[in-house]
Amino acid sequence: MSVIVLHKSTNQRYILLGTGFGAYKAQRPSFLGGNLFPHEEADEIPVAAVCDTRGASV
């Protein structure tokens, strides 16, 4: 069974191919603390893959 997705801004319809979840974490040594107190940065990126009626991914 396919799932039809409606893009509200453009009123275009797409077919849902799948969903995913990306995450990353990066750290670098701090100026004063070195590796004891590193600067850490992390983020999560939810994504969905869709295609149009011709099968072209968007």
C-alpha positions in Angstrom: 0.0 0.0 0.0 1.5 3.4 -0.9 1.2 6.5 1.1 0.4 9.8 -0.7 2.0 12.9 0.8 0.6 16.4 0.2 3.0 19.3 0.3 1.0 22.1 1.7 2.9 25.1 0.3 2.8 23.9 -3.4 -0.2 21.6 -3.2 1.8 18.9 -4.9 1.3 15.2 -4.2 4.2 12.8 -3.7 4.6 9.1 -2.9 6.3 8.4 0.4 9.4 6.1 -0.2 10.6 5.9 3.3 11.8 7.8 6.4 15.1 8.1 8.2 16.9 9.7 11.0 20.3 11.2 10.8 22.4 12.2 13.8 25.9 13.4 14.4 28.1 14.3 17.3 31.4 16.2 17.0 33.9 17.3 19.6 37.1 19.2 19.6 39.5 20.1 22.4 38.9 23.3 24.2 41.5 26.1 24.5 42.0 25.9 28.2 40.7 22.4 29.2 42.1 20.5 26.2 40.5 17.0 26.1 39.3 17.2 29.7 36.6 19.8 28.8 36.0 19.4 25.0 33.5 21.5 23.0 30.7 19.1 21.9 28.2 19.7 19.2 25.3 17.2 18.3 22.2 17.4 16.2 19.4 15.1 15.0 18.0 15.4 11.5 14.6 13.7 10.7 14.1 13.2 6.9 11.5 11.7 4.6 12.2 10.5 1.0 9.4 11.1 -1.5 9.0 10.9 -5.3 6.7 12.4 -7.9 4.4 10.5 -10.3 7.3 9.9 -12.7 9.4 8.4 -10.0 11.8 11.3 -9.8 13.0 11.7 -6.2 12.5 15.1 -4.7 
